[in-house]
């Protein structure tokens, strides 16, 4: 009697094995689509990186004769040959890239912080027009600006110098845009007014009150600019002719061109590309940690 009642209850509840109600709901299956899409995108982005890492371990003979994702045994020799190539010019290229990226990103972050704060806090005639011009600069392809920049710097006799690569990188329309959006959200107008009522100067309010609130946003601007300058190829290619001033991207390009006549240089190019990725990964990990700690401290203070 009791078992019959239980069976009827199971049937009424729709838990009979094999029915359609045992299958996952349609909504749950649809929710898996974004996850699968992100996984495919991650594989698409990381597969070339994995190839570079594995290919850097192969000698010249192993590079074209072994399975693509089978590690080799020639990384130490590749590293030694790359360091010895033209008396270590590769490391000079790395140093040039570090100079361009670190100094350019710092200057660009400072300019973006000043500009974004001014556009977010102050009210003046032409502010929206200026901001719209900056937005147009975000949409402007760099290749359109490269030739005018070269002509301007050539007029000032600054081409083929470190400044010819640094100066065009200082103003970042996207960095100014991010800074304005972040300053408008992170710096309350009441706090600025309170500082003015206390007699603080505008510079003191910016440096002591507003800038600490904008630090996470400025870290993001610095990271974007560092990566953009480190990976920049077109501007140094147009501006520089002395290969001792080349950044790593342009230096590896010259090696790749020579590899068409000297196939042994292919292993040096791949090893150099692998080593050039390491600073970017390290920087991202360090900044991500700082970013998380800063956000956490801000939440504790609030």
Number of C-alpha atoms within 10 A of each C-alpha: 6 7 8 9 10 11 14 12 12 13 12 10 9 13 14 13 11 8 9 11 11 11 9 9 10 8 8 9 9 10 10 10 11 10 11 11 11 11 12 12 12 11 13 11 11 12 12 11 15 14 16 20 20 20 25 29 24 24 20 18 12 18 20 11 8 12 10 13 12 13 18 18 12 19 20 13 15 23 18 13 16 21 16 13 14 9 10 13 18 23 17 18 21 21 16 19 24 18 16 23 26 19 17 25 27 20 19 27 28 19 18 26 28 17 19 22 23 18 22 19 15 10 10 9 8 9 13 12 10 12 18 13 11 18 15 12 15 16 10 12 9 12 10 9 13 17 14 11 18 19 14 13 20 14 10 10 11 17 21 20 17 17 15 23 28 20 16 17 21 20 18 20 21 19 28 27 23 19 28 25 16 21 25 18 13 17 20 13 14 9 13 18 13 12 18 14 10 9 11 15 11 12 10 14 18 21 12 13 15 20 20 15 21 21 18 22 22 24 17 18 25 24 21 16 25 25 17 14 23 26 18 20 17 13 22 23 18 16 24 19 13 9 14 13 20 29 30 26 21 22 22 21 14 14 17 19 12 14 16 11 9 11 12 14 21 21 28 28 22 22 23 25 18 19 16 18 15 11 14 16 10 11 14 14 12 11 16 16 11 14 17 12 13 16 14 12 11 13 9 8 7 6
